[in-house]
Amino acid sequence: MGILSLLIFIPLLGAVMALAVRRAEAAKWVALITSIVTFAISLGVYAQFNSAGSGYQLTEQMPWVVLPGLSFTYFVGIDGMSMLLILLTTFLTIVTIFGTWNSIQKSVPGFMALLLVLETGMLGVFCSLDLFLFYIFWEVILIPMYFIIGVWGGKRRIYSAIKFFIYTMAGSLIMLVAIIWLGIQAGHITGHFTTDLTKLMVISRQLPIDVQHLLFFGFALSFAIKVPIFPLHTWLPDAHTEAPTAGSVILAGVLLKMGTYGLIRFCLGMFPQAAFDYSGLFSVLGVIGIIYGALVSMVQTDVKRLIAYSSVAHMGFIVLGIFSMTREGLQGAVIQMINHGLSTGMLFMMFGMMYDRRHTREISEYGGLAKIVPLFAVFFGIAVFSSVGLPGLNGFIGEYLTMMGAYYSPVLNTWSYAIWSATGVILAAVYLLWMYQRFVFGMPKGAKPAGAHGHDSHGHDAHVTHEDHGHATPDLNWRELVAVVPMVIFMIWIGIQPMNFMKTSEKTMNQMSDDLLKLKQGASVTAVNTSHSKLFVQNMPNGVKK
Amino acid sequence: MTVFSISARDIYGIMPLLILAGTGLVVLMWDAFEKIPSRIPLFLTVLGAIAAGVTGYVNLDNTGRIFNGMILNNSFANYYSILFSLGVIIAVLLSERYLRDEGVLVGEFAGLILFSACGMIMLASGNDLIVTFLGLETMSIAFYVLAGLFRTRRESNEAAVKYFLLGAFSTGFFLYGIALLYGTFASTNLDAITKALDNPMTSHAILTSPMFWMGAAMLLVGFAFKIAAFPFHQWAPDVYDGAPTVVAGFFSTAGKAGAFAALVLVFNIAMGPLALDAAALQKMQILLGVLALASMFYGNITALAQVNIKRMLAYSSIAHAGYMLLGVAAMNKEGASAVTIYLTVYTLMQMGAFGVVALLEKESGRGLELSDYAGLGRRRPWLAFVMSIMMLSLTGIPPFGGFFAKYYVFAAAIRSGLTVYAILGMIATVISVYFYLRVMVVMYFREPEEGGELVVSSSGAVAVQGDTISAWAALAIVSIGIFILGILPMILTDIAKTFYLP
């Protein structure tokens, strides 16, 4: 068993153990230790990963199901993009478990087990190189998420859980047909049914162009639902809002990335021509998502719903970056995936901490938190600024690169996408800062006398600093600080030294971009492109080759 | 003129059938002579079924025909013998408490289950339409009696009569179909049918003759009744609802498997060479494909509206018949394997679901509403867990067996060019997600209603009254089976590969 298989299945083992210990405290510790071990293994994977190498690394392949004409294999491996997403997944899982330590009260072992099964599914998705294996992990994720929303969620949890499940399932079943169909088409060309991604990346390009288009949409629909791309986003506000904090963090932090990951890995990887042909459509939808998400965010009165719609906007940047097909755009998309995972994950988590204290999601119920809980206000502020895209923090890098990619893209061939998406950045500042202002500044509101909070989950270990003010909303305790400080460190690190992270996926993304842009003959804007990318990213090799 | 004689090879070939029939006779007699009811007949039945399964396994690598070409003795037939034996074991293990509570004689029940399994084996090994017909009747007559097993319960009687009348009706169609095919091929032997269709000299005349198509269609109608495919399904919900729960589970799994085995033998394997003629293939695929799609959509949409869990499972079984028919419609070898794998997994998951329902059922058919399951996840965590596995597997979500089963069926359909049908089938699956999920919603997301049927057993422990070790053994077999088949489907696919050896 190789290190990737170990990485994927260790959380599953932890899930079984969390169920076996049965006691709530013990289950939490099992989950935490498992997630830390998984993170350590992912660092081990990172150590073995060679970011200068091309193709897929650390691959493991063994026959799995052998039936004449319908065989597939257990095939895992990673490239630069999956490496970053694996690190994000293992990191966020620890932070989530630790940061929401006391917010789950009922059936804790079950919750922790589901969270770990979810981790297995997510890691599996990012490691699979066989379409079939990918599909299985993709679907496995539905079950734990469904239960996490449905059992531990808010008031409308049942509606949201079912909506989430059916929406995703509808998309993925179409993808299953596409996978089988593609495998059979490949069989017609090579004589062997195959769902091996590395082989299909070559074979699929020999298919007739209309078949490529159909297959492209078969895959893209499923990913577009997951991202979500406007107009398929309606499940997201419900699911994010009703999920418990840990569910929201993982959903926003990692699950949405599976959609954009799939778009890059499968839609662009296997059907470059089709992706090229429809890049305009997807870029337009991306830009609509950016502006629409921002506008809808602005009028939300529910903090979680506001953050959820801001996800629609942020994911729009990633889609735009992907379909610009330039090096900058794709690299920006990858780094923006990480950024969004960190910043939106942190927003959800910090709001969850406040929700555990106040039990309301209405912005109007809050106010003056800066006076009551200054530490919270500072860290929440950093998350907000990161999400806005303030230079010096991570969000700026991703948004800047995707817009630059869209601006110079020889594929889109117009700067209007970049201009329109830039308005999204301004709108983001409007809705997030306005929310921050109403949430954190102004007169303290809704704080109840100390006695009213005796039942609160955090009661025993809370670090109550403001007893003397008569408010029982305690500031962040040491546990919560330990959870948020690493996220802030990464936000600043990415903001100041993005190349430390981007170099991991650089080779992969550059190859993909060059591959895609070969389709476009005579790209005249590449000269300008080069100088600008040099300004920003020193290590990026010169320009886009013709 | 060959002299008809029975050799030792013939006897060995039908050993599973003989063992089951023998066990059936023994348990029936046991009841007649036993003063105090005991569990011995059940024990004997399980032993007999295990023995039948083992002999089926021993015979698995056999090839050829026995009884003068009337009976198949190959991996296909013997594989189904194992499957039916497994169905018998699960049904009998699940029914122990049920029979005791309802005061039904064990021998009677077990005997009828065993005789119906004999009929199924004949269906799966019939190489002649006459044998197929005999098998169908043996199975059905035992089923009619089983449906009315609770003599004092009105629903049970109604179910039996309804089943009998519609079943007799379908038998008429079936026989008429055989007659017309005999008129076409001058033989009822499946090998003769294959040979005639394989021969370019004769096939064209046959495939353009209305007699052949009428015969095939009539035969299909007869089968459609037995597998409860739309629009020949009307008996199914009422019969499943009225019949004892375990029996309904057995009807909808092993019974369906028997009819499907014969359907695959006749349409996929015997009429396989039909695929050489593009026009005929298209005609047959439309015939079967439309039947499949109609069953999927009708079953899944109607199941959405059900509040009674047995009726919901009945409608879902109509939809599953549709998925399997899509495998038949593929008219290729993958299709036959796919249907067989689907039937195996389906037998496990549907039996498991009916088993949980049976364990939760109270006297005289109460406790069957969906709302009775509220909060089951808290009160009976293991039972709710098993039910969740069954529901997820029936939905077709990995890593459970139901997913691979569905994959093979749809892959076979896409391979033979039925991509549009497969996409529509996937849409039907999405519809089904809702009502399978609803069971889990009720079990896990809702609190139990005060004064509800099941609140009495509030201890929350694993086994409350009514659960027996045997029932839990059965549920363990199906749960583990579904999980293993989901992760290691090659256990089945390796066997399925050998189906086409002569």
Interface residues (C-beta under 8 A of the other chain):
Chain A: W64 V65 V66 L67 P68 G69 L70 Y135 I136 E139 V140 L142 I143 Y146 F147 G150 V151 R157 I158 A161 I162 F165 I166 M169 A170 L173 I174 L176 V177 I180 W181 G183 I184
Chain B: E334 S337 L392 I397 P398 P399 F403 F404 Y407 Y408 F410 A411 I414 R415 T419 A422 I423 M426 I427 T429 V430 V433 Y434 L437 R438 M440 V441 Y444 F445 R446 P489 M490 T493 D494 A496 K497
